[in-house]
Amino acid sequence: MQVIESSQVWKIEKECIANKTNGRGCEAVLEVEAVDIYLSYQHDNDKNYYLYTFRCPCCNKETIIPEDEIPLDVRRAILNIEQANGKKIMNLRKLGYR
């Protein structure tokens, strides 16, 4: 038997802790998919960092997901989605979305 098409969608459970701001998150436990994640930027000591971030639907605060918790192929696809207007559908398909 051979698998012809596999549509596994990457997801992770994260708690809303609002670690991007000084406030506190609502502590809701959320199932976050790759399409919920976007890049935000931080400037620190003359260096720019991009951060994988999601916004909580309950309290509207941002939480950062550590880079090592997101597989490399998913990080690349998120970066491609951010960089390429109009190629979003192609990159979403790489993540398992139809």
C-alpha positions in Angstrom: 0.0 0.0 0.0 1.2 3.5 -0.8 0.2 6.8 0.6 -0.7 9.1 -2.3 -1.5 12.2 -0.4 -1.1 13.1 3.3 -2.7 16.2 4.6 -1.3 16.5 8.1 -1.6 20.1 9.4 1.0 21.1 11.9 -0.4 22.6 15.1 0.7 23.3 18.6 -1.0 23.9 21.9 0.1 27.2 23.5 -1.1 29.2 26.4 -1.8 32.9 26.0 0.8 34.5 28.1 1.3 37.8 26.2 5.1 37.6 26.5 5.4 40.2 23.7 4.0 43.0 26.0 4.5 43.8 29.6 0.9 42.8 30.4 -0.4 39.4 31.2 -2.3 37.1 28.9 -5.6 35.6 29.6 -4.0 32.1 30.0 -6.4 30.5 27.5 -5.0 27.3 26.1 -5.2 27.6 22.3 -4.6 25.2 19.4 -2.4 27.3 17.1 -1.9 26.3 13.5 0.8 27.7 11.1 -1.7 30.1 9.5 -2.3 31.7 12.9 1.4 32.6 13.2 2.9 35.7 11.8 6.3 37.4 12.0 6.7 40.4 14.4 9.9 42.3 14.8 11.9 43.4 17.8 14.9 45.8 17.8 17.5 45.2 20.5 21.0 46.6 20.8 21.3 47.5 17.1 20.0 44.1 16.0 16.7 43.3 14.5 15.0 40.0 15.4 11.9 38.5 13.9 9.7 36.6 16.2 7.0 33.9 15.5 3.9 35.4 17.1 0.2 34.7 17.4 -2.7 36.9 18.6 -5.1 35.5 21.1 -8.7 35.5 20.0 -9.9 35.9 23.5 -7.9 38.9 24.8 -6.3 40.2 21.6 -2.8 40.1 23.1 0.3 38.7 21.3 2.3 35.7 22.4 5.7 34.7 21.0 6.4 31.1 20.2 10.0 30.1 20.6 11.6 29.3 17.3 12.8 25.9 18.4 9.1 24.8 19.0 8.3 25.3 15.3 9.6 22.8 12.8 12.0 24.2 10.2 9.8 23.6 7.2 6.9 25.3 8.9 9.1 28.3 9.8 10.2 28.5 6.2 6.6 28.4 5.0 5.6 31.1 7.4 8.5 33.3 6.2 7.5 32.6 2.6 3.9 33.5 3.3 5.0 36.8 4.9 7.3 37.6 1.9 5.2 36.6 -1.0 1.9 38.3 -1.6 -0.1 36.2 -4.1 1.8 32.9 -3.4 0.1 32.4 -0.1 -2.1 29.5 -1.4 0.9 27.6 -2.7 2.8 27.9 0.6 -0.4 26.9 2.6 -0.6 23.8 0.5 3.0 22.9 1.5 1.7 23.0 5.1 -1.1 20.6 4.4 -4.0 23.1 3.9 -6.2 22.7 0.8 
